Amino acid sequence: MLARIPQSAVVALGAVALLSATQALAHVSLVKSDPAANATVASPKTIALTFDEELTPAFSGFNVMMGDGMKMKFKTTVSKDHRTITGVSSGPLMAGAYKIAWHAAAANDGHRSTGALAFTVK
């Protein structure tokens, strides 16, 4: 004879399964940037991007490009808590529009996310 499982137990198990599946499919998201998206700033010496999950440093970074697509030189590192990528410019940025194109891989599952944001140097 099969044992009857209470309906509340079935609902609870379903909720746990759904939550686990949602977390497994989640990707790294950018939660903060300095400079902020669409900001107009003086030439920044550093750029910092903070994410909602720990990153895999070898597969996470960013590029900074001028409006014409010319890449700017930045040396990037990932913080000790593995949530922030910081880049230091090799020199001051000229006035104009810039785009930061980032890529980040989650440490827990390796899923890779990409994104971009713009800022202007006055």
C-alpha positions as CSV (number, residue, x, y, z in Angstrom):
1,M,0.0,0.0,0.0
2,L,1.3,3.5,-0.9
3,A,1.6,6.0,1.9
4,R,-0.4,9.2,1.4
5,I,1.7,12.4,1.4
6,P,0.0,15.4,2.9
7,Q,-0.8,18.2,0.4
8,S,1.2,20.7,2.5
9,A,4.3,18.6,2.1
10,V,3.8,18.4,-1.7
11,V,3.4,22.2,-1.9
12,A,6.5,22.7,0.3
13,L,8.6,20.4,-1.9
14,G,7.4,22.1,-5.0
15,A,8.3,25.5,-3.7
16,V,11.8,24.3,-2.8
17,A,12.3,22.8,-6.2
18,L,11.1,26.0,-7.9
19,L,13.3,28.2,-5.8
20,S,16.3,25.9,-6.5
21,A,15.7,26.0,-10.2
22,T,15.3,29.8,-10.2
23,Q,18.6,30.2,-8.3
24,A,20.4,27.8,-10.6
25,L,19.3,29.9,-13.7
26,A,20.2,33.2,-12.2
27,H,23.0,35.3,-13.7
28,V,25.3,37.9,-12.3
29,S,23.8,41.4,-12.3
30,L,25.5,44.8,-12.1
31,V,24.2,46.6,-9.0
32,K,26.4,49.7,-8.9
33,S,28.9,51.5,-11.0
34,D,31.3,54.4,-10.5
35,P,30.9,56.5,-12.5
36,A,27.2,55.9,-12.5
37,A,25.4,55.0,-15.8
38,N,24.8,58.1,-17.9
39,A,26.7,60.4,-15.5
40,T,28.8,63.3,-16.6
41,V,32.0,63.4,-14.6
42,A,35.5,64.8,-14.4
43,S,38.1,62.4,-15.9
44,P,37.9,59.3,-13.5
45,K,41.1,57.7,-12.4
46,T,39.3,54.5,-11.6
47,I,36.2,52.7,-12.7
48,A,34.4,50.3,-10.3
49,L,31.6,47.9,-11.2
50,T,29.9,46.0,-8.3
51,F,27.8,42.8,-8.8
52,D,25.2,40.9,-6.9
53,E,27.2,37.7,-6.8
54,E,30.8,36.5,-6.3
55,L,32.7,36.5,-9.6
56,T,35.3,34.2,-11.2
57,P,38.2,36.7,-11.7
58,A,39.7,34.9,-14.7
59,F,36.4,35.3,-16.6
60,S,35.3,38.8,-15.5
61,G,36.4,42.2,-16.6
62,F,35.6,45.3,-18.7
63,N,36.7,47.4,-21.6
64,V,36.3,51.2,-21.9
65,M,35.8,52.7,-25.3
66,M,35.4,56.2,-26.6
67,G,32.4,57.0,-28.8
68,D,34.4,56.2,-32.0
69,G,35.2,52.7,-30.6
70,M,38.8,53.4,-29.6
71,K,39.7,51.2,-26.6
72,M,41.2,52.9,-23.6
73,K,43.9,51.2,-21.5
74,F,42.7,50.1,-18.0
75,K,44.3,47.6,-15.7
76,T,41.5,45.7,-13.9
77,T,41.5,43.7,-10.7
78,V,38.7,41.9,-8.8
79,S,38.2,42.7,-5.1
80,K,38.9,40.3,-2.3
81,D,35.2,39.7,-1.8
82,H,35.0,38.9,-5.6
83,R,32.1,41.2,-6.2
84,T,33.7,44.4,-7.6
85,I,35.9,44.8,-10.6
86,T,38.1,48.0,-10.4
87,G,40.0,49.4,-13.3
88,V,42.8,52.0,-13.2
89,S,43.4,54.1,-16.2
90,S,46.9,54.5,-17.7
91,G,46.2,58.2,-18.1
92,P,43.4,60.8,-18.0
93,L,40.4,60.4,-20.2
94,M,39.7,63.2,-22.7
95,A,36.4,65.0,-22.7
96,G,33.7,63.0,-24.6
97,A,31.4,60.0,-24.5
98,Y,32.5,56.6,-23.2
99,K,31.1,53.1,-23.1
100,I,32.0,50.4,-20.5
101,A,31.4,46.9,-21.9
102,W,31.6,44.4,-19.1
103,H,31.6,40.6,-18.8
104,A,31.3,38.6,-15.6
105,A,31.1,34.9,-14.7
106,A,29.4,33.8,-11.5
107,A,31.7,31.9,-9.1
108,N,29.0,29.5,-8.0
109,D,27.9,28.2,-11.4
110,G,30.1,29.8,-14.1
111,H,27.1,31.5,-15.9
112,R,28.4,34.4,-17.9
113,S,26.6,37.8,-18.1
114,T,27.5,40.8,-20.2
115,G,26.3,44.4,-20.2
116,A,27.2,48.0,-21.1
117,L,26.8,51.4,-19.7
118,A,27.7,54.9,-20.8
119,F,29.2,58.0,-19.2
120,T,30.5,61.3,-20.3
121,V,33.7,63.1,-19.3
122,K,33.3,66.9,-19.2
